[in-house]
Amino acid sequence: MREKLRKQRIDGPTPHFFFGNIPQIKRLQSQFQSTTEQHKSASISHRWPSTLFPHMEKWRQQYGPICSYSAGNIQWLMVTDVGMVKEVSLYTALNLGKPSYLSKDRGALLGQGILSSSGQIWAHQRKIIAPQLYLDKVKAMVNLIVESTNIMVKSWESRLESEVAVVSEIKVDEDLRSLSADIIARACFGSNYAKGQEIFTKLRHLQKVMSTMTAGIPGFRYLPTRSNREVWRLEKDINTMIIKLAKQRLKDKEGDEQDLLQMILEGAAKYEGGESLPSKTISPEKFIIDNCKNIFFAGHETTAITASWSLMLLAAHQDWQDRCRAEVLDVCGNGALDASMLRGMKTLTMVIQETLRLYPPAAFVIRAALEDVRLKGILIPKGINIQIPIPILQQDPELWGPDAHMFNPQRFANRIVDACKNPQAYIPFGIGSRVCAGQQLAMTELKVMLSMILLKFQFSLSPTYQHSPAFRLVIEPGHGVALLMRRI
């Protein structure tokens, strides 16, 4: 595969026969992180992509915007050329799917759910899940989101009152993670956070364990290492709990509920009945487990992380915090927040968009060539995986201007297409037919969460806050987000 690419003048670093370029990647990361520690600054820098992914910056400069490298037996074509990104976005055939390592090396977390499957299985899952997250459905969830957020806000108010202090430190990220989990559980699964708490806790633990494991080393996932044994245990526990949730729904015969869980259960039944699907590569039970895990994980983790980054940036930029608060007060007045008010929050939307530009939860858009594919005149051999590093594109000065590494929501004042030279460079929700099905829900949740916090609190960064973005399958604050908060 690499030779086919080389003949088309696409090259990359020489890989080890077994580990690929993993040793070089780890060495570069170690060198860069030790250098960063020595020159640590008290100020917040948004130039974190070169710290977390120094190999990508190095190889991009050395081999060009389209280059190849290997992670064990996984062959990557790294793409930072926006023309190629556009072609990947416009490619709708099912022979450009997701890499198999997602359902194998990351199988305990993702399985063959909507995030990791390909072909007809993925198309069937998308058909079931996407309509449940369309804007009209999301608008009907706003009151529920407000109720859940209000519980968290009141808990913060109680905490401030009990401490009898004008200003108190609150580490907001765990509370936001619990809030987002509660919203997903109630809106999509007819449950609540209290019932699903153990699932979310174990998924979070599983995510942390898997983020330290390197995908692509042949046979590694079968070895009884400490981390693998922990993964196997967590996977078994999570699967058991999800099946219990599904069986309880079937037992209660809540067919009129018509939430996402109900649609997944019905989708599994249709899948079992055939419906023009390929030979069974996934059982109905696994269909239910994998898609529930995908929604539980992606549906709450990414939104909570973006809310945390947004509050961090608003705390660091008081002028934008004041502007957003004034807008929310103007839109809401003294009335309760409802779905019709969210469209009027243009400044807050700009802040969220800029947060997603600087700190996208997903680090990569990835695709797998399931057959030979031709993109931008390049023949991509079957088996090659395309990797588009989102943060590198979204902080490229050639596309975003000299302030590409700075927090400037004003760039989104008109439209996303006017924010940079090429709109294909802004892809926090992914691209093409596989764009995030839950982006409307995520944006709605973020507007509600942030507006309700802004109405009740003024906040700044705590002196204890350490700015260290970390890659744990998603981009998250390495040490959490600690804010000094006072009631308004």
PyMOL commands that set and color helices and strands:
alter all, ss='L'
color gray80, all
select helices_A, chain A and resi 2-6+22-38+49-52+54-63+82-90+101-104+107-110+119-133+135-139+142-163+172-189+193-211+220-222+226-252+260-272+284-316+318-332+339-344+346-358+390-394+397-400+409-412+416-418+423-425+432-434+439-456
alter helices_A, ss='H'
color red, helices_A
select strands_A, chain A and resi 66-71+74-79+96-97+168-171+364-369+373-375+378-380+385-389+457-461+469-471+475-477+482-487
alter strands_A, ss='S'
color yellow, strands_A
deselect
rebuild
show_as cartoon
